[in-house]
């Protein structure tokens, strides 16, 4: 229970930082005076900066989960505070690049997956991640109180810092996972052999499939929503801040519920069927966003729906990522899949910036084509092993 509490607290601040970078895009642009196309193009460097998070993930297989989890939270606090003081677009992007070294490292998820039982691993991960949505929910409430003041994002950036620092002592009492101790590689093994270990043996095929799926979905399609979603609501549909904040809050609430549903379904009907179900719902909702008339209240409903469905599909990928690698290189294998996702996200951001700069191409047009062609990629999951109710050692060995 203590381990569950500690990892969930870390995930709260991780969720706030992740949601912050997307939700604040129109406000930061207005405050810093940058066009949509230029800002999205600059924002793409953030995803390249996320490649740096490969380092702490590999080190988690060398020095342990606990020390890297603590270092991750400290770095997150310091850079989130500095972000609120950024004076220009370049400074803002540089700080986001450095911040990317720490957020979405999924180290807390790694710890939780190694300590959970095989029968309830999906549910436990889902509940913890759903609770992390409270961090993003707080952000939605803060957005509602901005009162059309673009510079208010600076205070919001610093909002979670003191609470995060208060959580550090909690992590000091956390024990190292048994899986790490059993598969410990140590500093002498932190070499090329460790980096390439996930590409050998039974983990090779699931590694390649996960790399492609994460590049296509969270690294490609979901990034479009990350970069263009709030812009679509606030600029293209001219919804006021109060409505945008409410949509963000409902998105988080429904996405939290989606995580709980994913946990239950993944442990009952399996990972693959759950992925197909939520993936199909996501593309259907995306087509709804493209086809509904501008300014319609149904756009808000479709936006919440696509976000919840995207959360569900991504949840399955995250759970599977923590299950298919052996104890000695679980963090390294996870790092490789996220590296592919990050590189794809950088390319998607660059392409998104160029598409939005083309005269006559709207965000709704982009959503239409993605919703029409994207479902073809769902079939790739059929090459993944089913991990429901199986011990981690049984899946990887």
ABEGO torsion letter per residue (X at the ends): XAAAAAAAAAAAAAAAAAAAAAAAAAAAAAAAGBBAAAAAAAAAAAAAAAAAAAAAAAAAAAAEAAAAAAAAAAAAAAAAAAAAABABAAAAAAAAAAAAAABGAGAAAAAAAAABBAAAAAAAAAAAAAAAAAAAAAAAAAAAAAGGBAAAAAAAAAAAAAAAAAAAAAAAABBBBAAAAAABAEAAABBAAAAAAAABEAAAAAAAAAAAAAAABAAAAAAAAAAAAAAAAAAAAGBBAAAAAAAAAAAAAAAAAAAAAAAAAAAAAEAAAAAAAAAAAAAAAAAAAAABBBGBAAAAAAAAAAAAAAAAAAAAAAAAAAAABBAAAAAAAAAAAAAAAAAAAAAAAAAAAAAAABBGBBAAAAAAAAAAAAAAAAAAAAABBBABGBBAAAAAX
